[in-house]
Amino acid sequence: MLDPNQQFRGGVFHSSIPDGRIGADIRITPSEIIAEPSAEALTVMDPSQVARMPRWVIPLSECQVDLGGASGRMVFCRNKERDLTIFCEERGFAAMLGDRSGGMLSEQLHVVKKRQAGENHRFRFWLTVGVVATLLFGVIGYYSVLAAARLAIAAVPISMDEKIGSMAMQTIEKEQKLAADHPATKFVTEIVDRLKPHAAIPEMNFKVIVIESSEVNAFALPGGQMVVYTGLLKKAESGEQVAGVLAHEMSHATLRHGLQRVSQSLGIVAAIQFLIGDAGGLLALGSQAAQTSILTSYSRQSETEADLEGARMLHEAGLDPESISAFFDKLKKEDGDIPGVLVWVSSHPLHEQRIESIAKFKSTLAKKEYTPLDLDLATVKESLK
Amino acid sequence: MEVEIRNRPAFANLLVNLQPGDRIIAEADAMASMSSTVDMTTRMNGGLFRALARRFLGSESMFVNQFTTNSSGHIVLTQPFPGDIVCVELRGNTLFLQPGAFLACEPGISLGLGFAGLRSWLSGEGLFRLKMSGTGRIWFGAYGAIFTREITDEYIVDTGHLVAYEPTVSIRVGLAGGIFSSFFSGEGLITRVRGPGKIYMQSRSFDGLAAWTNSHLW
């Protein structure tokens, strides 16, 4: 039930008040809205002014109500001449107004609320339109950048790949590099030599080094420089499995995925720059993480492309294309639960799909007798002990 | 406590003369110089969470400094950007400030943070606003000169120019004209304020400065 003597805190706008407004305590009687200066407002006022402060009255019968204010919930009551405004934001004020006016003011408030709701509705509509348009613009922009990057790369000479690759190579730890006449180095070099003639870019200068590390990993940098970790050789069961990994990695180089990554990253930075105006901090952050990780972590699409191109190279070189699947299938089955060990597999997602797509690709190739590699992995493994 | 706003409007600063018993609360880092007889105590701005909220949502610092003296002395308070400072006396009423505008106040004022809404955010006034209420004087600053306007009906302010407003004022965002003229007139979005009430505006905007600086970077 509404308390008839309830006081509300609010304020008054009137030209007679110094500064035009004052905080006030408001009561609603059955016939009038009465506002009196609040104690707080009076304490800081000149005593002579206090004596002249009247109380302000708006008869309910001629009151015009409106809603607004910063919160949208402030109730404004104006007199007929509209030179006196009593306002209040407290809960219950509107209900009390409605109650005391016998519903008349509730109806006025209802009309105002409906108008407000309409405005909110329109605002939300245009906000949604704005957000959708911005997103659409962003997505279209993103894919345009990607497409433009692909086109641009085709025009860039291979020497650019080599430069970028050499720069990245400098940042790789090579203290544990095995000598060129080490059996492991000879082993991988021979495989690369066998695959080389079948690469999509015949003039690409493939070079491979072996680094002693427990990491099961191998990668190719733009331009054809490759790194194989001894951990991978120890895990492999056959020369074909190593050839599978190398063919896949060589394909990244001939398909120029590293350069795509760089140009995409630059494009994304440029896009962010355009959208938020400052990518300086982001760039600094990016250049740290960039280098090798950007050059050798590819999109899912790039991985699939490298799988199929690698399979084609193996096939042409007279090796079983399914060697690619064989190696990571083995790793996945044996050590799939150990995180961190399997860098090469973990960076290559969607295991089953890949095995399937390679098998499918193989079935489209002309039937061919595959000749196994005449290489002795066992001796290599022995030399790594 | 006697407070003088000096060097208006470009490089306004406050000269506060303190007598025993006087206290003034100022934004952290606002003090430029002070007498050796003035004591400074730092306190968190109304509890950890309110302080954190003010820091991260209201672009103000987590801490405020309180200055007192046992004999007499003065302090000089400044704001980080060039522009005017104004004094407003609250008598139990409330004033909303844009984030970052607060400079100093008397102890009777409470500093709060309120959600200002998406409209306020879109109009460049921030998703949150500082809510100053209580009894006493507050000083706040702006970038450029500060001018006020008593609005009774609707008035249009460009985004980023509104510094402070009374709670009786409502804010809406709108396009400056049609779609075409809004994008190509350089006005873009505008803020429609609706009275009654008083608004404080700044003659320069930070967005304007940023855009101008950007255009000279390349």
Interface residues (C-beta under 8 A of the other chain):
Chain A: G11 F13 G20 R21 I22 G23 S38 E40 A41 T43 V44 M45 G68 G69 A70 S71 G72 M74 F76 T85 F87 E89 E119 F123 L127 G277
Chain B: E89 R91 G92 N93 F96 A116 L118 R119 L122 R129 T135 E150 Y165 E166 P167 T168 V169 S170 I171 R172 V173 R194 P196 G197 A210 N214
